[in-house]
Amino acid sequence: MMQTDVLIIGSGIAGLAFAIKLAERKPKTDIVLVTKADRFESNTKYAQGGIAAVMDNIHSSFESHISDTLKAGKGFSNIQTVRMVVEKAPKRLQELIAWGTPFDKTSDGKWDYGLEGGHSVARILHHKDQTGLALEKALLQQLSRFKNIQFQTEVFATDLLVQNKRCYGAQFLDKNEQSFSIQSNITYLATGGSGQVFSKTTNPLIATGDGLAMASRAGAVVEHMAFYQFHPTALVTSKNPVFLITEALRGFGAYLINHKGERFVFKHHPEGELATRDILSEAIFKEMQKTGHDHVWLDCRHLDREALRSHFPNIILQCKKHGFNLFNEPIPVAPAAHYQCGGIKVNREGKTTLHGLYANGECASTGLHGANRLASNSLLEAVVFAHEAALSVASELKQNKTTAGFSGRTGSVSKNPVTTTVKTAHLKKALQELMYRFYLNKSLEMPLKPFGAEIDSLFSEIKKLSVYHKSSQSIWELQNMAETARLIINDTLYE
Ligand SMILES: Cc1cc2nc3c(=O)[nH]c(=O)nc-3n(C[C@H](O)[C@H](O)[C@H](O)COP(=O)(O)OP(=O)(O)OC[C@H]3O[C@@H](n4cnc5c(N)ncnc54)[C@H](O)[C@@H]3O)c2cc1C
C-alpha cells in the first residue's frame, strides 16, 4: 500500500492543471498522479474548437459571455458559478499562454478568435483545429518541472476508499491486473466523461464514466445526469468513436443540408447552423426521421479553400482518410454523444459532498453548463476550477499534515482465469445501443418509460458478471458504464 498527501486520478486538462497549480504552491507536498492510459490519452487530447474567454473588451464582454452561457444552459446553470468562471477566465488563459500553449494569432498579431454555436461573438482561442493536443503537450511539459509529482501511467482506479463519509484514497489495478491501494489526505477525481456509454460518440475508449460511478458507489451526490450533450456534426463512419467535425467549421460558414441540398435548420431555429448543439441535434434527428436517411450533410464547397486549409488542416486530413473531399462534396454527418453536462456535485472550490474528495472537469457538475454546455466552455471550466481547488487543497493541507488512517479492508484480488471477453463485448454493445435508442427517442419526443426496466435488467446482468471478475479492467469499465447509463435514464425519467 502506498501513501501520499494528494492523489490525482486523470491526466487530462483537469488533472494536469491542478497538479501544476498545487505543486507551484506546495513544492514539498507529495503528489501522485495516475492515469489508466498513456500520458496523453484523454478527451482533452481530441478537443478541436478551442477555449472561450473574454481577452479584451473590444470583441466581447463578460456580460455577453455570461448571457450566452446562461442561455445555452436553459435556466439550469448556477449564475454565481457562471460569473466566477467567465470573470476568472482571462487570468487562467494568460497562465496557459505562459505555460507554452500556442494559441493562433492573425497576421497583425491579434488573437484569431473562432466563432461557435451559441456564442453571440467570436471569442474562442484555439490552435488550428487541434487545441486539445496543444494544451496537453504544454501541460505535460510544465508538469515535468516538478520533482514532487510522481506520474504513473496504465494504473486503473477501481473504487474509492471511503469510511464515515470521508475519502482516504483509492483502490487500483496495475497493468498486470493486480490490485493495490494508495492512501491519501486528499483525493482529486479528474476522470473525464462517459461518451462510450452510447453506440455513437466522439469520446475515446477511455471515456467510460469510471470516476462518476466510483463516486456514486461511495455515496457522493451526483446531479443533472439527464443532461447529456450530443454534438450535431460527427462524421458518419462505421467505427465508434466517430470523428468530430468541429462546430468552428459552421462558425466559419459551413451549411447543414438535407438530401435535396436544402438548408433545413432555419425551420427549427432562426440562428440556423449557429444555434446551440441541443437544438441542432434535435433538428437533425427530426430531419433524418422525416427523410428516412441515417445522416444529413455538411457543405463547405462555397468556402475559401486557402482559409479552410489554414484553419482546419486536421479535419481536411481526417475526411480524406475516410474517403471524403470536403472541397468538392458535402460530407455525411449525424449527431453523436459528446459531453456529460451533469456529474459529481461540487462547490465552487471543487469539493464533493464527501470529505477529502474533490472532482473537476467533465466528471464534475459545477453548475456552469446547466442543461446544455456552451461550446468551448469545458476546457475553460477545468482550468478555472483547477485553480480554485488548488487554493483550497493548499490551505487544507496546512491544517492537516498527517495522512488520515483508513481502517477498512482495501481488498486484494488475484487474476481470475475464466475468460469472459465475448460476454463482455456482447453486453457492452447491447448497453451502447440501448442508450443511443434512448437518446433518439428523447429527441423525437417518443415514449421513454420502457427504458427504465430495460436498463435495470441489463444492469443486473452486468453486475452479476462483475461480482466474479474484480481483477478485469474491462469488466470494471463495463460496470461503470452501466451505472452511468442508469443514472442518465433515472434522472431523465424520475426527476
Ligand atoms: C472530439 C472532442 C472535441 C472537443 N472539443 C472541445 C473544444 O473545442 N472545447 C472545449 O472546451 N471542450 C471540447 N471537448 C470537451 C473537452 O475536451 C473535455 O470535456 C475535457 O477535455 C475533459 O477534460 P478532463 O480533464 O475532465 O477529462 P479527460 O481529458 O477525458 O481526462 C480523463 C483522464 O482520466 C483518466 N481516467 C479515467 N478513468 C480512470 C480510471 N478508472 N483510472 C485511472 N485513470 C482514469 C483518463 O485516462 C484520462 O487521463 C471536446 C471533446 C471531444 C471528445
The ligand as an SDF file (V2000), in Angstrom:
LIG
                    3D

 53 58  0  0  0  0  0  0  0  0999 V2000
  -13.5850   15.2560  -30.0400 C   0  0  0  0  0  0  0  0  0  0  0  0
  -13.7680   16.2440  -28.9190 C   0  0  0  0  0  0  0  0  0  0  0  0
  -13.6640   17.6100  -29.1660 C   0  0  0  0  0  0  0  0  0  0  0  0
  -13.8260   18.5280  -28.1190 C   0  0  0  0  0  0  0  0  0  0  0  0
  -13.6370   19.8650  -28.3660 N   0  0  0  0  0  0  0  0  0  0  0  0
  -13.7100   20.7360  -27.3190 C   0  0  0  0  0  0  0  0  0  0  0  0
  -13.4050   22.1230  -27.5100 C   0  0  0  0  0  0  0  0  0  0  0  0
  -13.0350   22.5440  -28.6030 O   0  0  0  0  0  0  0  0  0  0  0  0
  -13.5050   22.9500  -26.4450 N   0  0  0  0  0  0  0  0  0  0  0  0
  -13.8880   22.5190  -25.1850 C   0  0  0  0  0  0  0  0  0  0  0  0
  -13.9650   23.3280  -24.2510 O   0  0  0  0  0  0  0  0  0  0  0  0
  -14.1580   21.2060  -24.9900 N   0  0  0  0  0  0  0  0  0  0  0  0
  -14.0660   20.3120  -26.0110 C   0  0  0  0  0  0  0  0  0  0  0  0
  -14.3220   18.9920  -25.7890 N   0  0  0  0  0  0  0  0  0  0  0  0
  -14.6280   18.5550  -24.4250 C   0  0  0  0  0  0  0  0  0  0  0  0
  -13.3440   18.5600  -23.6020 C   0  0  0  0  0  0  0  0  0  0  0  0
  -12.2780   18.0780  -24.3840 O   0  0  0  0  0  0  0  0  0  0  0  0
  -13.4700   17.6880  -22.3640 C   0  0  0  0  0  0  0  0  0  0  0  0
  -14.6520   17.9630  -21.6760 O   0  0  0  0  0  0  0  0  0  0  0  0
  -12.2930   17.9320  -21.4300 C   0  0  0  0  0  0  0  0  0  0  0  0
  -11.0970   17.7700  -22.1350 O   0  0  0  0  0  0  0  0  0  0  0  0
  -12.3560   16.9780  -20.2580 C   0  0  0  0  0  0  0  0  0  0  0  0
  -11.1600   17.0880  -19.5460 O   0  0  0  0  0  0  0  0  0  0  0  0
  -10.9500   16.2100  -18.2420 P   0  0  0  0  0  0  0  0  0  0  0  0
   -9.5940   16.5280  -17.7380 O   0  0  0  0  0  0  0  0  0  0  0  0
  -12.1020   16.3630  -17.3410 O   0  0  0  0  0  0  0  0  0  0  0  0
  -11.0230   14.6830  -18.7660 O   0  0  0  0  0  0  0  0  0  0  0  0
  -10.1570   13.9330  -19.8500 P   0  0  0  0  0  0  0  0  0  0  0  0
   -9.3880   14.8710  -20.6830 O   0  0  0  0  0  0  0  0  0  0  0  0
  -11.0520   12.9810  -20.5410 O   0  0  0  0  0  0  0  0  0  0  0  0
   -9.1230   13.0810  -18.9590 O   0  0  0  0  0  0  0  0  0  0  0  0
   -9.5720   11.9870  -18.1890 C   0  0  0  0  0  0  0  0  0  0  0  0
   -8.3540   11.2910  -17.6100 C   0  0  0  0  0  0  0  0  0  0  0  0
   -8.7690   10.3660  -16.6060 O   0  0  0  0  0  0  0  0  0  0  0  0
   -8.1400    9.1090  -16.8140 C   0  0  0  0  0  0  0  0  0  0  0  0
   -9.0110    8.0730  -16.2340 N   0  0  0  0  0  0  0  0  0  0  0  0
  -10.3240    7.8570  -16.4700 C   0  0  0  0  0  0  0  0  0  0  0  0
  -10.7620    6.8190  -15.7250 N   0  0  0  0  0  0  0  0  0  0  0  0
   -9.7180    6.3820  -14.9950 C   0  0  0  0  0  0  0  0  0  0  0  0
   -9.5280    5.3250  -14.0590 C   0  0  0  0  0  0  0  0  0  0  0  0
  -10.5250    4.4900  -13.7130 N   0  0  0  0  0  0  0  0  0  0  0  0
   -8.3000    5.1600  -13.5060 N   0  0  0  0  0  0  0  0  0  0  0  0
   -7.2560    5.9610  -13.8500 C   0  0  0  0  0  0  0  0  0  0  0  0
   -7.3650    6.9690  -14.7550 N   0  0  0  0  0  0  0  0  0  0  0  0
   -8.5850    7.1810  -15.3110 C   0  0  0  0  0  0  0  0  0  0  0  0
   -8.0020    9.0370  -18.3260 C   0  0  0  0  0  0  0  0  0  0  0  0
   -7.0710    8.0570  -18.7100 O   0  0  0  0  0  0  0  0  0  0  0  0
   -7.5710   10.4730  -18.6330 C   0  0  0  0  0  0  0  0  0  0  0  0
   -6.2060   10.6300  -18.3410 O   0  0  0  0  0  0  0  0  0  0  0  0
  -14.1540   18.0630  -26.8190 C   0  0  0  0  0  0  0  0  0  0  0  0
  -14.2670   16.6910  -26.5790 C   0  0  0  0  0  0  0  0  0  0  0  0
  -14.0670   15.7880  -27.6050 C   0  0  0  0  0  0  0  0  0  0  0  0
  -14.1790   14.3070  -27.3190 C   0  0  0  0  0  0  0  0  0  0  0  0
  1  2  1  0
  2  3  1  0
  2 52  2  0
  3  4  2  0
  4  5  1  0
  4 50  1  0
  5  6  2  0
  6  7  1  0
  6 13  1  0
  7  8  2  0
  7  9  1  0
  9 10  1  0
 10 11  2  0
 10 12  1  0
 12 13  2  0
 13 14  1  0
 14 15  1  0
 14 50  1  0
 15 16  1  0
 16 17  1  0
 16 18  1  0
 18 19  1  0
 18 20  1  0
 20 21  1  0
 20 22  1  0
 22 23  1  0
 23 24  1  0
 24 25  2  0
 24 26  1  0
 24 27  1  0
 27 28  1  0
 28 29  2  0
 28 30  1  0
 28 31  1  0
 31 32  1  0
 32 33  1  0
 33 34  1  0
 33 48  1  0
 34 35  1  0
 35 36  1  0
 35 46  1  0
 36 37  1  0
 36 45  1  0
 37 38  2  0
 38 39  1  0
 39 40  1  0
 39 45  2  0
 40 41  1  0
 40 42  2  0
 42 43  1  0
 43 44  2  0
 44 45  1  0
 46 47  1  0
 46 48  1  0
 48 49  1  0
 50 51  2  0
 51 52  1  0
 52 53  1  0
M  END
$$$$
